[in-house]
Amino acid sequence: MDSKITFIKTSKGQDESNRITSYLSGDIKRAFCLIDNKSTVKELMKRAAPSLRKSLEYMLQELINEGFIQDKNKVNYVTNIAIPRDRRVNSGDKVYLGRERRKATPLRPECQIGSQKIRSI
C-alpha cells in the first residue's frame, strides 16, 4: 500500500463513526478511528498504537473492501441535492390541513393557521 494515500470515510463509514451502526469491533475499529479524512497512511502509521502498526495495512485494506473508507483521489460518488417544492398556492388549488388526507378538510384561500395567514397569489 502506498504511504502517500489519504483515506476518507464513506457514507457507511460516517454512519459507523456517528454510532448509527455498529459493524466494526476490536482492533479494526481502533484502526478505523484513526481515519480523519486528511492524514496519509504514513501519518496513520505514526499515530497508531504499537500493537496496531504491524497489521494496520491489512486492516485498512479490509476497511476498503467492506466499504467504510476509500482513497480520497478516487472518490466515486455523486451528491444528491434536495430541491424544495414550489409552495405557492393558487386560488383554484385545494390545500389540505392535517396529516391524513382522508380526514383532511380543504382550506379556504384566506384561512388562519397559527400566526401565519395563507393568501392566494
Secondary structure, DSSP 8 states (H G I E B T S, - for coil): --TT-BEEE-HHHHHHHTTS-----THHHHHHHT--SS-BHHHHHHHS-HHHHTTHHHHHHHHHHHTSEEEGGG----------------TTS--EESSSTTT-EE--SSEEETTEEE---
